[in-house]
């Protein structure tokens, strides 16, 4: 699902390798969102939010 106004064809994809421990933590966050009824929330959404938050904090 495209949550931004960026057309899918213009998005940049890159491979991301996560350590197993970190992946489990991300999955826990996604599972909590699913329990709240937000079934559209995905691992990619979670990672995007974490990256955006980190970039905002750096500024």
N, C-alpha and C positions, 0 to 999 in steps of 0.2 A: 504494500500500500504506500502511496506517495503522500506523506504527511506535509511535505514542503511544497512550495510553488515551483520548485526546480523540475523541469521535465526529466523523466527517467533517462532519456538518451544523453542528457548533459551531466549526469551524475558521474563522479569518479569512483571507481571501485579499486580496492587494494586488498590483497590477502592479509589476514591478521592471524597470527598464531598466539594462542593463549596457553599458559601453563594449566594443567588440569585443575589445580586448586582454584585459580582465578575463574576458570570457566564454571566450576561448580557454584561459586559465589554469584556469578552473573545469572545462572539458571535459577538460583534461589530467589533473586530479586524478581525475575520474570514470573516465577511461580506465584509469588505474593501478589503481583499485579493480576494474574489470572484468577486468583481466589477472590479478588475484589470485583471480578466481573469484567475486567478489561482484557478480553481474549485477543484483541488485535495487537497488544503489546508484544514485541518480539525481542530476541537477543540483539538484533541490529538496532532496534529502537533504544534499548538500554545502553548499548555501547555508544551510540550517537549522543545521547544525553550526557554521559560521563565525559566524553571528549569535549562537547560544547561547554559544559560547566568548567572544565579544566582550562579551556582557552579563555573564557570570560574572567576567571580568577587571576590569570596571568596578566591581564591588561591592567 
